C-alpha cells in the first residue's frame, strides 16, 4: 500500500490511555485538501526524526481506524509504524502556501457545522471555522493531577520506563481549561475549549517565566490569544469532535488549533 502524505496542522495536548500510555491526536490535510485524523500516536515515544512539527509534511502507512465511526479517522498500520518528515511549509508571504491548502472550505455558521456533524451520511468531524467576533478568552481551574487509578495502572505496566530517546516521564497535567467565547455570523454566542498542545506549552512557559505565579501566567496566555490573535490576526479555528461526544453533545466540537496569519488590508485599485 502507498504511504499517505499529510500536512500536519493539529497536535492536541497529550492525554493518558491505559492501553497506549500517553497519546496525541494529530490531524491535518491530505494533498487534495481533505481532512484526516491520525489517532492514536504515542508522540513523545517517537524518535527525534519522527517528531513532526505543525506544518510539516509527513509520510506514514495508514489504515482506517475501524473502532472510530468518523470517516476521516485513521491510525498508523501498527503503533510502531515509522513516520517520515519530508518537508515543511513556512509563513512566507503571510502564510500564502498554508492558506492554499488549509482554507479550502471555511465555516462561518456553527449551527450549520453541527448539523453536518449530526448527519450520519456526512458526519463532519474536522473543520476550519472563522468566528465573526471574539468576546473573551478564559481559564478555569480543574484537577491538577492525573487520575490516580490510571497512573497506578500505567506505572504497574512500566509504560513510561523507556522510549527511543531514553526514560520518559509522564506529561504534566494542565491545571486549567482554556476557552474562547465568540460569536458566529448569525450572532450565536459559544464558549469552546481549546486543547492545542501549543496552548498548554505556552502556559508552562509563562508559568516558568513568572516564577510559578499562575495568575500572571494565565494573564500572559490570555494576552497571546485574546490581545494578539483575536485582535490583530486573521484568526480561524481548527475544530474537531471527540468520538464519545460526537452524537450526544449539543455542540460536539472543541478547538484543536488556530490558524492566525496577519490581517491583510484590502486596497482599492483605481
C-alpha positions as CSV (number, residue, x, y, z in Angstrom):
1,X,0.0,0.0,0.0
2,X,1.3,3.5,-0.8
3,X,2.2,5.8,2.1
4,X,-0.2,8.7,2.9
5,X,1.2,12.2,2.7
6,X,-0.3,14.5,5.3
7,X,0.3,18.2,6.2
8,X,0.2,18.3,10.0
9,X,-1.9,21.3,11.3
10,X,-3.1,19.9,14.6
11,X,-1.4,18.4,17.7
12,X,-3.5,18.2,20.8
13,X,-2.1,18.2,24.4
14,X,-1.2,14.7,25.4
15,X,-3.7,12.5,27.3
16,X,-3.3,9.3,29.2
17,X,-4.5,6.0,27.9
18,X,-4.4,2.7,29.9
19,X,-3.7,0.8,26.6
20,X,-1.1,3.0,24.9
21,X,0.0,5.2,27.9
22,X,0.3,8.8,26.5
23,X,-1.4,9.8,23.3
24,X,-1.6,12.8,21.0
25,X,-4.4,13.4,18.5
26,X,-2.9,14.5,15.2
27,X,-4.9,16.0,12.3
28,X,-4.1,17.7,9.0
29,X,-4.7,17.8,5.3
30,X,-4.0,15.4,2.5
31,X,-2.7,16.6,-0.8
32,X,-6.2,17.0,-2.2
33,X,-7.2,19.4,0.7
34,X,-9.3,16.8,2.6
35,X,-9.1,16.4,6.4
36,X,-7.6,13.4,8.1
37,X,-7.2,12.5,11.7
38,X,-4.5,10.1,12.9
39,X,-5.1,8.5,16.3
40,X,-3.6,7.0,18.4
41,X,0.1,8.2,18.2
42,X,2.4,7.9,21.2
43,X,4.2,11.0,20.0
44,X,6.8,11.5,22.7
45,X,8.0,8.0,22.3
46,X,8.8,8.5,18.7
47,X,12.4,9.1,17.7
48,X,13.6,12.7,17.3
49,X,13.4,12.3,13.5
50,X,9.8,11.2,13.7
51,X,8.6,14.0,16.0
52,X,6.9,16.2,13.4
53,X,6.1,19.9,13.9
54,X,3.0,21.7,12.7
55,X,3.0,22.4,9.0
56,X,5.4,19.5,8.4
57,X,4.6,17.2,5.5
58,X,4.8,13.6,6.7
59,X,4.6,10.2,5.0
60,X,3.2,7.3,7.0
61,X,1.5,3.9,6.5
62,X,-2.2,4.5,7.5
63,X,-5.3,2.3,7.6
64,X,-8.9,3.2,8.5
65,X,-9.5,3.3,12.3
66,X,-12.3,0.8,12.3
67,X,-13.0,1.5,16.0
68,X,-14.0,5.1,15.1
69,X,-17.1,5.8,13.1
70,X,-15.9,9.2,12.0
71,X,-15.0,8.9,8.3
72,X,-11.8,10.9,8.5
73,X,-10.3,8.9,11.4
74,X,-7.3,6.8,10.6
75,X,-4.5,5.1,12.5
76,X,-0.9,4.0,11.8
77,X,-0.8,0.5,10.5
78,X,1.0,-0.5,13.7
79,X,1.7,1.6,16.8
80,X,5.4,1.3,15.8
81,X,4.9,2.4,12.2
82,X,7.6,4.8,11.1
83,X,6.7,8.5,10.4
84,X,8.9,10.3,7.9
85,X,9.1,14.1,7.8
86,X,9.5,15.0,4.1
87,X,9.0,18.8,4.1
88,X,7.7,21.9,5.8
89,X,5.6,24.9,4.8
90,X,6.7,28.1,6.4
91,X,4.9,31.5,6.9
92,X,6.4,33.2,3.8
93,X,4.1,35.9,2.2
94,X,1.8,35.9,5.2
95,X,1.1,32.1,5.2
96,X,0.4,32.0,1.4
97,X,1.1,28.3,0.8
98,X,-0.6,27.3,4.1
99,X,-3.7,29.2,3.0
100,X,-3.9,27.4,-0.3
101,X,-4.2,24.0,1.5
102,X,-5.9,24.9,4.8
103,X,-8.5,27.4,3.8
104,X,-10.3,25.4,1.0
105,X,-13.5,25.3,3.0
106,X,-14.3,27.7,5.8
107,X,-17.4,27.5,8.0
108,X,-18.9,30.7,9.4
109,X,-22.1,29.4,11.0
110,X,-21.8,27.0,13.9
111,X,-25.4,25.7,13.6
112,X,-24.7,24.6,10.1
113,X,-21.5,22.8,11.1
114,X,-23.1,21.0,14.0
115,X,-25.9,19.9,11.7
116,X,-23.3,18.3,9.3
117,X,-21.7,16.6,12.3
118,X,-25.0,15.1,13.4
119,X,-25.9,14.0,9.9
120,X,-24.7,10.4,9.8
121,X,-24.3,10.5,6.0
122,X,-21.9,13.4,6.2
123,X,-20.6,13.1,9.8
124,X,-18.3,16.1,9.6
125,X,-15.8,15.9,12.5
126,X,-13.0,18.3,11.4
127,X,-13.4,21.8,10.1
128,X,-11.9,25.3,9.7
129,X,-14.2,27.8,11.4
130,X,-14.0,31.6,11.2
131,X,-15.6,33.4,14.2
132,X,-17.3,36.7,13.5
133,X,-16.3,38.2,16.8
134,X,-14.1,37.1,19.7
135,X,-15.7,38.2,23.0
136,X,-13.2,36.7,25.6
137,X,-10.6,34.1,26.5
138,X,-11.0,32.4,29.8
139,X,-9.2,30.0,32.2
140,X,-11.0,27.6,34.5
141,X,-9.3,25.7,37.3
142,X,-9.6,21.9,37.0
143,X,-7.9,18.9,38.7
144,X,-4.2,19.3,38.9
145,X,-3.3,15.7,38.8
146,X,-4.0,12.8,36.5
147,X,-6.4,10.1,37.7
148,X,-4.6,8.1,40.4
149,X,-6.0,4.7,39.3
150,X,-5.0,5.2,35.7
151,X,-1.5,6.4,36.7
152,X,-1.1,3.4,39.0
153,X,-2.0,1.0,36.2
154,X,0.5,2.7,33.8
155,X,3.2,2.5,36.4
156,X,2.5,-1.1,37.1
157,X,2.9,-1.9,33.4
158,X,6.1,0.2,33.3
159,X,4.7,2.1,30.2
160,X,6.7,5.2,31.0
161,X,10.0,3.5,31.6
162,X,11.6,3.6,28.2
163,X,11.4,5.2,24.8
164,X,13.6,5.5,21.8
165,X,15.2,8.5,23.4
166,X,15.5,7.1,26.9
167,X,13.4,7.3,30.1
168,X,10.1,9.1,29.6
169,X,8.3,10.8,32.4
170,X,4.5,11.3,32.3
171,X,3.5,14.6,30.8
172,X,2.3,17.2,33.3
173,X,-1.4,17.7,33.5
174,X,-2.7,21.2,32.8
175,X,-4.4,22.6,35.9
176,X,-6.6,24.9,33.7
177,X,-9.0,24.6,30.9
178,X,-8.7,27.5,28.4
179,X,-11.8,28.6,26.4
180,X,-12.7,31.1,23.7
181,X,-16.0,32.9,23.9
182,X,-17.1,34.1,20.4
183,X,-20.0,34.7,18.0
184,X,-20.6,33.2,14.6
185,X,-22.2,35.0,11.6
186,X,-25.7,34.6,13.0
187,X,-24.8,36.2,16.3
188,X,-24.9,32.9,18.2
189,X,-22.6,33.0,21.2
190,X,-20.5,30.0,22.1
191,X,-17.9,29.1,24.7
192,X,-15.5,26.5,23.4
193,X,-12.5,24.8,24.9
194,X,-9.1,24.8,23.2
195,X,-6.9,21.7,23.5
196,X,-4.0,22.7,21.3
197,X,-0.6,21.4,22.5
198,X,0.8,24.9,21.9
199,X,-1.7,26.4,24.4
200,X,-0.6,24.0,27.2
201,X,3.1,24.6,26.4
202,X,2.6,28.3,26.4
203,X,1.1,28.1,29.9
204,X,4.1,26.1,31.2
205,X,6.5,28.6,29.6
206,X,4.6,31.6,31.0
207,X,4.5,29.9,34.5
208,X,8.3,29.4,34.4
209,X,8.9,33.0,33.3
210,X,6.6,34.3,36.1
211,X,8.4,32.1,38.7
212,X,5.3,30.0,39.4
213,X,2.7,32.8,39.6
214,X,-0.3,31.2,38.0
215,X,-2.3,34.4,37.8
216,X,0.4,36.1,35.8
217,X,0.9,33.0,33.6
218,X,-2.8,33.0,32.8
219,X,-2.7,36.7,32.0
220,X,0.2,36.1,29.6
221,X,-1.7,33.3,27.9
222,X,-4.8,35.5,27.5
223,X,-2.6,38.3,26.1
224,X,-1.4,36.0,23.4
225,X,-4.7,34.5,22.4
226,X,-7.1,37.5,23.0
227,X,-5.0,40.7,22.7
228,X,-2.8,39.3,19.9
229,X,-4.5,36.5,18.0
230,X,-8.1,37.8,18.4
231,X,-7.4,41.5,17.8
232,X,-4.5,41.7,15.4
233,X,-4.6,38.4,13.4
234,X,-7.0,36.9,10.8
235,X,-8.0,34.2,13.3
236,X,-9.5,30.9,12.3
237,X,-10.1,27.9,14.5
238,X,-9.4,24.3,13.7
239,X,-12.4,22.4,15.2
240,X,-12.7,18.7,15.9
241,X,-15.2,16.5,17.6
242,X,-14.5,13.8,20.2
243,X,-15.7,10.4,19.4
244,X,-17.5,10.0,22.7
245,X,-19.5,13.2,22.4
246,X,-20.0,13.4,18.6
247,X,-23.6,12.3,18.6
248,X,-24.6,13.1,22.2
249,X,-23.4,16.7,22.9
250,X,-25.4,19.7,21.7
251,X,-22.1,21.0,20.4
252,X,-19.6,18.2,20.0
253,X,-16.7,20.4,18.8
254,X,-13.7,21.7,20.6
255,X,-10.9,24.0,19.3
256,X,-7.9,21.8,18.4
257,X,-5.8,24.5,16.9
258,X,-5.6,28.0,15.5
259,X,-4.7,29.5,12.1
260,X,-3.6,33.1,12.6
261,X,-1.8,35.0,9.7
262,X,-1.7,38.7,9.8
263,X,-4.8,40.6,8.7
264,X,-4.3,41.7,5.1
265,X,-5.7,45.1,4.3
266,X,-7.6,45.2,1.0
267,X,-6.5,48.1,-1.2
268,X,-8.7,49.5,-4.0
269,X,-7.3,49.8,-7.5
270,X,-8.3,53.0,-9.5
